[in-house]
Amino acid sequence: MDVGKVDGSIELISEMKALIASGNTLNALDEKKVRDVVAELTDSFDVMRSIENNPFADTTQPYYASSVHFYRSKCLRDKRSVMAYLLWRQGQITNAWWTAQDNTVRKHLSSAESTYLLEYNNLMVEYMTSFAIPVDLRAFLWRPPSAQQLEVRGLMNHVFVSPITGNTVSIYYGKQILLNFEDAESLIQQSVVELI
């Protein structure tokens, strides 16, 4: 191990902490730094395995046991650091999508992250359009969910408590009623009401 070499794991975590402290979401991914940490992780693992598999190294002796322990700890620390950094970036990309700011972070994404964002967007659009009444899940982050009401007709007798208003609502066969968008959507999916 080179004594003068800067520790890549510490650099990744420091970069992440600095971005969090400054309130920035993302900067450009330094793939070289990430690859260097993964290479260090692999090297540590290889050294640990070579000591364990060496027929002339007695791992019950403190010298060899401490070496195995050191390289295992370094390997696990590097693994945790790179995973924490990459998962934090993934969370920032996902949060950017939910707050409709995904276009602002695109310039900072690696090709793999751009692919992730595209696939995440496609999955969410497919989910939101799969309902009888398509719903924009991101819209509820900036406007109250109950801002829109739908007129529905009961297809069966049903009583439920609205999670939006907390009121008990009784639906009867043939009864027309105005419901909050979320309540109506749930009941339409259950075939309790139909949209008028």
C-alpha positions as CSV (number, residue, x, y, z in Angstrom):
1,M,0.0,0.0,0.0
2,D,1.4,3.4,-1.0
3,V,1.6,5.7,2.0
4,G,1.5,8.9,-0.1
5,K,-1.6,7.8,-2.0
6,V,-4.9,9.5,-1.3
7,D,-7.6,7.1,-0.2
8,G,-10.3,6.9,-2.9
9,S,-13.0,5.7,-0.4
10,I,-12.4,8.8,1.7
11,E,-12.5,11.0,-1.3
12,L,-15.9,9.5,-2.5
13,I,-17.5,9.9,0.9
14,S,-16.1,13.4,1.4
15,E,-17.4,14.4,-2.0
16,M,-20.9,13.1,-1.1
17,K,-20.8,14.9,2.3
18,A,-19.8,18.2,0.6
19,L,-22.6,17.9,-1.9
20,I,-25.1,17.2,0.9
21,A,-23.8,20.1,3.0
22,S,-23.9,22.5,0.1
23,G,-27.4,21.6,-0.8
24,N,-26.4,20.5,-4.3
25,T,-28.0,17.4,-5.8
26,L,-25.3,16.0,-8.0
27,N,-22.1,16.8,-9.8
28,A,-20.5,14.8,-12.6
29,L,-19.7,11.2,-11.7
30,D,-15.9,10.6,-11.5
31,E,-15.9,7.1,-13.0
32,K,-12.1,6.9,-12.7
33,K,-12.3,7.5,-8.9
34,V,-15.1,4.9,-8.5
35,R,-13.1,2.4,-10.6
36,D,-10.0,3.0,-8.6
37,V,-11.8,2.3,-5.4
38,V,-13.2,-0.9,-6.9
39,A,-9.7,-1.9,-8.0
40,E,-8.4,-1.3,-4.4
41,L,-11.2,-3.4,-3.1
42,T,-10.3,-6.2,-5.5
43,D,-6.6,-5.9,-4.6
44,S,-7.4,-6.1,-0.9
45,F,-9.6,-9.2,-1.4
46,D,-6.9,-10.9,-3.5
47,V,-4.2,-10.2,-0.9
48,M,-6.4,-11.5,1.9
49,R,-7.2,-14.7,-0.1
50,S,-3.6,-15.3,-1.0
51,I,-2.6,-15.2,2.7
52,E,-5.5,-17.5,3.6
53,N,-4.6,-20.0,0.8
54,N,-0.9,-19.9,1.4
55,P,0.1,-23.3,2.8
56,F,3.2,-21.7,4.6
57,A,1.1,-19.0,6.3
58,D,-0.3,-20.1,9.6
59,T,-3.4,-17.8,10.1
60,T,-3.6,-18.7,13.8
61,Q,-0.3,-16.8,14.3
62,P,-0.9,-13.1,15.1
63,Y,1.2,-11.8,12.2
64,Y,-0.8,-13.6,9.5
65,A,-4.2,-13.2,11.4
66,S,-3.7,-9.5,11.7
67,S,-2.8,-9.2,8.0
68,V,-6.0,-11.1,7.0
69,H,-8.0,-9.0,9.3
70,F,-6.6,-5.8,8.0
71,Y,-7.2,-6.6,4.3
72,R,-10.7,-8.0,5.0
73,S,-11.6,-4.7,6.9
74,K,-10.1,-2.6,4.1
75,C,-12.0,-4.6,1.5
76,L,-15.3,-4.2,3.4
77,R,-14.8,-0.5,4.1
78,D,-14.1,0.2,0.4
79,K,-17.2,-1.8,-0.6
80,R,-19.4,0.1,1.9
81,S,-17.9,3.4,0.7
82,V,-18.5,2.9,-3.0
83,M,-22.0,1.4,-2.4
84,A,-23.0,4.3,-0.2
85,Y,-21.8,6.8,-2.8
86,L,-23.5,5.0,-5.8
87,L,-26.8,4.5,-3.8
88,W,-26.8,8.1,-2.8
89,R,-26.4,9.2,-6.4
90,Q,-29.2,6.8,-7.4
91,G,-31.4,8.3,-4.7
92,Q,-30.7,11.8,-6.0
93,I,-31.6,10.7,-9.5
94,T,-34.9,9.2,-8.3
95,N,-35.7,12.3,-6.2
96,A,-35.0,14.5,-9.2
97,W,-37.6,12.5,-11.1
98,W,-40.2,12.8,-8.4
99,T,-39.7,16.6,-8.1
100,A,-39.8,16.9,-11.9
101,Q,-36.2,18.2,-11.9
102,D,-34.8,15.2,-13.9
103,N,-33.9,17.5,-16.8
104,T,-31.6,19.6,-14.6
105,V,-29.5,16.6,-13.4
106,R,-29.1,14.9,-16.8
107,K,-25.9,16.8,-17.6
108,H,-24.2,15.3,-14.5
109,L,-25.1,11.7,-15.2
110,S,-22.9,8.9,-16.5
111,S,-24.2,6.8,-19.4
112,A,-25.3,4.1,-16.9
113,E,-27.1,6.6,-14.8
114,S,-28.8,8.1,-17.9
115,T,-30.0,4.7,-18.8
116,Y,-31.3,4.1,-15.2
117,L,-33.2,7.4,-15.3
118,L,-34.7,6.6,-18.7
119,E,-35.8,3.1,-17.5
120,Y,-37.2,4.5,-14.3
121,N,-39.1,7.2,-16.2
122,N,-40.5,4.5,-18.6
123,L,-41.5,2.3,-15.7
124,M,-43.3,5.1,-13.8
125,V,-45.1,6.3,-16.9
126,E,-46.3,2.8,-17.7
127,Y,-47.5,2.5,-14.1
128,M,-49.3,5.8,-14.1
129,T,-51.1,5.1,-17.4
130,S,-52.1,1.6,-16.4
131,F,-55.1,2.8,-14.4
132,A,-58.6,3.4,-15.9
133,I,-58.0,7.1,-15.2
134,P,-54.3,7.9,-15.7
135,V,-52.8,9.6,-12.7
136,D,-49.8,11.9,-12.5
137,L,-48.1,10.9,-9.2
138,R,-45.7,13.8,-9.4
139,A,-48.5,16.3,-9.5
140,F,-49.4,15.6,-5.9
141,L,-46.1,16.8,-4.7
142,W,-47.0,20.4,-5.6
143,R,-50.8,20.6,-5.5
144,P,-53.2,19.1,-3.0
145,P,-54.5,15.7,-4.0
146,S,-58.2,16.7,-3.3
147,A,-58.1,19.7,-5.8
148,Q,-59.9,17.7,-8.4
149,Q,-63.2,15.9,-8.1
150,L,-64.9,13.4,-10.3
151,E,-68.6,12.5,-10.6
152,V,-69.2,8.8,-10.2
153,R,-72.2,6.4,-10.1
154,G,-72.4,3.6,-7.6
155,L,-72.4,0.0,-8.9
156,M,-73.0,-1.6,-5.5
157,N,-73.6,-0.6,-1.9
158,H,-70.4,0.3,-0.2
159,V,-69.2,2.3,2.8
160,F,-65.7,3.5,3.3
161,V,-63.6,6.1,5.1
162,S,-61.8,8.6,2.8
163,P,-58.1,8.7,3.6
164,I,-58.1,12.2,2.2
165,T,-60.9,13.9,4.2
166,G,-61.4,11.3,6.9
167,N,-65.2,11.4,6.3
168,T,-67.3,8.2,6.0
169,V,-68.8,8.0,2.6
170,S,-71.8,5.8,1.7
171,I,-72.2,4.6,-1.9
172,Y,-75.4,3.0,-3.1
173,Y,-76.3,1.3,-6.3
174,G,-77.2,4.0,-8.9
175,K,-76.3,7.0,-6.6
176,Q,-74.3,9.8,-8.2
177,I,-71.7,11.5,-6.1
178,L,-68.7,13.8,-6.3
179,L,-65.5,12.2,-4.9
180,N,-61.9,13.4,-4.6
181,F,-59.8,12.1,-7.4
182,E,-57.9,9.6,-5.2
183,D,-61.0,8.2,-3.6
184,A,-62.7,7.8,-7.0
185,E,-59.6,6.2,-8.6
186,S,-59.5,3.6,-5.9
187,L,-63.2,2.8,-6.1
188,I,-63.2,2.6,-9.9
189,Q,-60.4,0.0,-9.7
190,Q,-62.4,-2.0,-7.2
191,S,-65.5,-1.8,-9.5
192,V,-67.5,-0.1,-6.7
193,V,-68.3,3.0,-8.9
194,E,-68.1,4.0,-12.5
195,L,-67.0,7.3,-14.0
196,I,-69.8,9.5,-15.3
